[in-house]
């Protein structure tokens, strides 16, 4: 079955950086676009970034454009989210997701606070 395991979250000061990782299994990773979503307390889950199956096309939410970079390694079944210049409003639980599958991982908490 599809499994997604996110890691790399933590507490960081405003302006800091984090790199999130997602290990995927249970499906043909190289054939699926991948997404990062986040959910802040009391808010709906929102898509943050997407990457095509080959890694050549990416999209970003306006709120993170220029600060976040999504990437993938199809040889390792991994997808990453490099987050720079973090702001307090980036505080959320971050999840990865594979296209056309409804499975969510446990998420990884990112807290941006001084």
C-alpha positions as a printed Julia matrix, in Angstrom:
114×3 Matrix{Float64}:
  0.0    0.0     0.0
  0.99   3.62   -0.46
  3.13   4.97    2.35
  4.46   8.49    2.76
  6.78   9.39    5.62
  7.64  13.05    6.14
 10.59  14.26    8.2
 12.78  17.3     8.77
 10.44  19.63   10.58
 11.31  21.52   13.73
 11.49  24.87   15.46
 13.26  27.63   13.56
 13.59  31.37   13.96
 12.1   33.77   11.4
 14.44  34.04    8.45
 15.79  30.57    9.01
 15.74  27.5     6.77
 14.58  23.9     6.9
 14.64  21.03    4.45
 11.74  18.62    4.57
 11.97  15.09    3.18
  9.31  12.6     2.18
 10.01   8.91    1.66
  7.48   7.26   -0.63
  6.73   3.57   -1.16
  3.98   1.27   -2.4
  3.63   2.76   -5.87
  5.73   3.55   -8.94
  7.18   6.81   -7.69
  8.73   7.95  -10.96
  5.31   7.89  -12.64
  3.57  10.26  -10.22
  3.6   13.98   -9.7
  4.18  14.84   -6.05
  2.87  17.6    -3.84
  3.63  19.3    -0.55
  0.66  20.55    1.43
  0.43  22.24    4.8
 -2.21  22.77    7.44
 -2.02  25.47   10.07
 -4.13  25.29   13.25
 -7.74  26.13   12.53
 -7.15  26.41    8.8
 -7.81  24.26    5.77
 -5.04  22.17    4.26
 -3.46  24.0     1.34
 -1.13  22.99   -1.44
  2.3   24.58   -1.18
  4.24  23.12   -4.1
  4.06  20.49   -6.81
  6.58  18.72   -9.02
  6.03  16.68  -12.17
  6.97  13.03  -12.31
 10.2   13.81  -14.14
 11.0   16.79  -11.96
 11.1   19.27  -14.83
  7.98  21.23  -13.91
  7.21  22.82  -10.56
  4.5   25.08   -9.21
  4.25  27.05   -5.98
  1.63  28.82   -3.95
  2.05  32.58   -4.18
  2.75  32.74   -0.46
  5.94  30.67   -0.79
  7.13  31.54   -4.28
 10.79  32.56   -4.27
 11.37  31.1    -0.81
 10.54  27.38   -1.16
 11.96  24.87   -3.64
 10.52  21.43   -4.32
 12.72  18.69   -5.74
 12.76  14.93   -6.09
 15.12  12.0    -6.48
 13.44   9.24   -8.44
 16.32   6.85   -7.73
 15.55   7.09   -4.01
 11.75   7.59   -4.1
 12.2   10.85   -2.23
 10.69  14.3    -2.54
 12.07  17.35   -0.75
 10.99  20.85    0.2
 13.74  23.38    0.83
 12.28  26.26    2.81
 14.25  29.5     3.14
 13.49  32.84    4.74
 10.81  31.24    6.88
  8.05  33.38    8.33
  5.75  32.87   11.28
  2.87  32.29    8.88
  4.7   29.21    7.54
  4.01  27.47   10.86
  2.0   24.36   10.03
  2.08  20.6     9.72
  3.55  19.75    6.31
  2.45  16.71    4.32
  3.53  15.18    1.05
  1.1   13.54   -1.32
  1.25  11.55   -4.55
 -0.96  12.46   -7.47
 -4.2   10.48   -7.7
 -3.69   8.75   -4.34
 -5.68   9.81   -1.28
 -3.1    8.61    1.23
 -1.54  11.12    3.62
  1.46  10.61    5.82
  1.67  11.64    9.45
  3.11  15.01    8.53
  6.0   16.92   10.03
  5.56  19.98   12.25
  7.25  23.23   11.25
  7.2   26.01   13.82
  8.65  29.42   13.0
  9.05  31.51   16.1
 11.58  33.66   17.88
